Amino acid sequence: MNLFIRFGGIIIREYRRSDLNAVHMMLSEPGIYRTTCSIPKCCDRSYAAMWLDGVRRSFKKRSDLEFGVFSAATGDLIGNIGLIGIFYPNKSADITYIIRSKYQHLGYAVLASKLIIGFGFERLGLLRIHGRCMDFNQASRAVMLKCGFIYEGTGRDEMIKDGRPVNLEHYSILKSEYDSLKGSIFYPNAVFPYLY
């Protein structure tokens, strides 16, 4: 199935091989490296191709569902949104998002996140979506809070970045919380496709 969500000026869809140049540009941005856990500092085209192939393989297995976020007006790649580490027995997943620098602070991360959260709860049957960010990443923290996530705690020295320990803040939203917020902060008119 070709997943496709169009809402609020963006399109969320599966990646295609033809997206490689845009993906390479996105993953090469210094700000993306600084605030992500696994993107390398020097991201060449071969790494971008490997990343794109990995995303497409994981999508087929339904273990990680990552999508491109594109401008509905221009077709430009705005960023990446996804639910990863999906654990179907516990009906849980982690949210992940990347927004290219020229599209930051325009509301795209919140819009795409709210849509993927709705998709996760409405179509995947999830009961919990978890998110985390480095403790200095105020923008990522703000996205989760605007999406109704609740702060759960901080993992001290939870990861190593550039040879130094970094604290990770943990947040989550439950299906019951999403249901109570659906009419206020989420988009009840959004249409979410099913995965087959």
DRENKEFI-161035 format. One record per residue: residue in three letters; x, z, y of N, C-alpha, C in turn. Coordinates in steps of 0.05 Angstrom, whole numbers, plus 5000, padded with zeros to 4 digits. Example, Ala and Ser with C-alpha at 12.3 -4.5 7.8 and 13.67 -1.06 7.14 Angstrom:
<recs>
ala526451564886524651564910526451564934;ser525751424955527351434979525851575001;
</recs>
This chain:
<recs>
met501750004976500050005000501750005025;asn500949865045502349855070501050045090;leu502150295092501050495109501250405138;phe499050445153498950355181496950535196;ile498050675216496350835234496850735262;arg494650665276494850585304493150775320;phe494450905340492951095356494651165381;gly493351185404494651275428497051115437;gly496950855432499150685441501550665422;ile501350795399503550765379502450665353;ile504250555337503750475310505650625292;ile504650755271506250885251505950715226;arg508150615216508050445192510550475176;glu510450375151512750375134514950195146;tyr517350265140519650095149519749835133;arg520749635146521349375133524449325135;arg525449155118528249095120528948975147;ser527048835159527548715185527848915208;asp527349175202527649385222530549485224;leu532349375208535049485206536449515233;asn536349305250537749325275536749545292;ala534049575294532849795310533550065298;val533550085271534250335258537150415264;his538950215263541750265269542050365297;met540750245316540850335344539850625346;met537650685333536550955334538451165323;leu539551115299541251305285543951335299;ser544751135315547351145329547351305354;glu545051385364544951535389546251805386;pro548051885405549352145403547452385402;gly545252365417543352585418541952625391;ile541652405376540452425349542352585331;tyr544852515332546852655315546852955322;arg546753025348547053295357544953485346;thr542453375342540253555336539053505308;thr540453345291539453305264541453415244;cys540453455220542053595199543853395183;ser542953145180544352975161545352715172;ile544652635196545552385208548452415216;pro550252235207553152265214553752205243;lys555952305252556752265280557351965286;cys558651835268559151545271557451395251;cys555251295261553351165243553650855246;asp555050745226555350455227553050315214;arg553050045215550849895205550449935175;ser552649965160552450005131551050275125;tyr551550475141550150735137547150695143;ala546550565165543750515172542350365150;ala543650165138542450015116541950195092;met543850375086543550565064541250755070;trp541150855095538951045102536250905099;leu536050665109533550515107532750465078;asp534650395061534050355033533150615020;gly534450835027533751095016530951175024;val530251125049527551185058525451025043;arg526050775039524150605024523950684995;arg526150764982526050854954524551114952;ser525051304970523551554969520651514973;phe519951324990517151264995515751174969;lys517051004954515850914929515451144909;lys517251334910517051574892515051774903;arg514351754928512551934942513752214945;ser516452234944517752494948518252544977;asp518952344992519252355021517752115033;leu516152165053514651955066515451935095;glu517351765101518251725128517351455138;phe516651445164515551205176516851155203;gly516750905211517650835238515250875257;val515950965281513950995303514650765323;phe512750595326513150355342511150345366;ser512050225388510250175410508249965403;ala505750025407503649835401503749595420;ala504749645444504849435465507249245461;thr509649355454512049195453513149155425;gly512449325407513649315380516249455378;asp517249575400519849715399519649965381;leu521950025368522050265352522450505371;ile520550685371520650925387522151145372;gly521651165346522951375331522051375302;asn522451605290521851645261520151895258;ile518251885240516452115234516052125204;gly515852365193515452375164514752655154;leu513952645129513652885113515552865090;ile517453045088519553025068519553275050;gly520953255028521053485010518253565000;ile516653364996513853414988513853544960;phe512653784958512453924933509553934926;tyr508753754910505853724904504653964890;pro506054094871504854334859503954544879;asn505654584900504954784920503454664944;lys503154404944501754264966503054314992;ser505754284993507254345017509254115023;ala510154105048512053905056513453995082;asp515653875089517053915114516453685133;ile516153735158515853525178518653455189;thr519053195194521553105207520852905228;tyr522352905250521852705271524352655287;ile524652405296526852325313525552145334;ile526252195359525352015381527751905396;arg527951645399530151525413530251625442;ser532651645454532951775479531251655502;lys530951395502529451275525526451335522;tyr525551435500522751495496522151795495;gln524251955499523852245499522452345524;his521152575522519652705544517352535554;leu516252365536513852205543511552265525;gly511752475508509652555491509452425464;tyr511352245458511252095433511652275409;ala513452475411514052645388511552815381;val510152915401507753075396505552895385;leu505152665396503152475387503652405358;ala506052305351506652225324506552465305;ser507452695313507352935296504453015290;lys502753015310499953085305498652885285;leu499352635288498252435269499252475241;ile501852525238502952555211501952825198;ile501553025215500353275205497553225195;gly495953075211493253015202493252855176;phe495052665174495352505150496052685126;gly497852865130498653045108496453225098;phe494953335117492753515109490253355099;glu489653135112487252985106487552805081;arg489852685078490152485057491952575034;leu493952745039495752835017494753095005;gly492753225018491753475007493653705010;leu495453695030497353915034495854165044;leu497054395038496054655048497954775069;arg500454675069502454795087504454575095;ile505054565121507254395131509254565146;his511654545138513854715149515654545167;gly516654665188518554535205520854715213;arg523054605219525354765228526954615249;cys528354765265530054645285532354825291;met534554715302536854875310535955045334;asp536955285336535855475355536255395384;phe538055205389538455105416536754865423;asn535254765403533754515407530954585419;gln530854625445528354705458526154495455;ala526954245456525054025455523654015428;ser525154055406523954055380522054295376;arg522954525386521354765385518654715399;ala518854595423516454545439514454355424;val515554155410513853975395512254135375;met513554295359512154445338510054635350;leu510754775372508854955384506354805395;lys506854575406504554415416502854305394;cys503954305369502454205346501254435330;gly501254675342499854905329501555055308;phe504154995307505855135287506255425296;ile506655595277507155885282510055945274;tyr511456085292514256165287514256365264;glu516056315244516256495221518756655221;gly520856565234523356715234525756525238;thr528156645239530556495243532456535220;gly533356315208535456335188538156335201;arg539456565201541956605214544156455200;asp545756305215547956145203547055985179;glu544755865181543455725159544755455152;met546055335172547355085166549955065182;ile551654885173554254835186554054575201;lys554654575227554554335243557254315258;asp558654105253561354065266563154305260;gly563054405236564754625228563954895237;arg561654915251560755175261558055245251;pro557555505245554855585235552755565257;val550355475249548155445268545655585257;asn544255725274541755845266539455645266;leu537655665246535355485245532855655248;glu531155565266528555695270526455565251;his524855725239522855635220519955665231;tyr518455455228515655455237513855335215;ser511255385216509455265197506655255208;ile505055075196502255055202500855035175;leu498655175172497055175147494654995151;lys493554905129491154735130488854885144;ser488455135139486355285153486755295183;glu489255305192489855305220489355035232;tyr490154825217489654555226486654505229;asp485054595209482154565211480954695236;ser481954925242480855075266481654945292;leu483854785292484854655316484154365318;lys482754265297482253975296480753865320;gly478854015330477253925352478553965379;ser480754115380481954175406484654035410;ile486654085393489253965399489853715381;phe488353685359488753455342486753235349;tyr486853015334485252785341483152725320;pro480752825323478752795303477852495299;asn478452325319477752045316479951875303;ala482251985297484351835284483451765256;val484251525247483551435220486151435203;phe486051585181488451605164487951465138;pro489751275131489351125106490151295082;tyr489251215059489951345034492451215022;leu494051365007496251244992495351194964;tyr495950954954495150884926497650844909;
</recs>
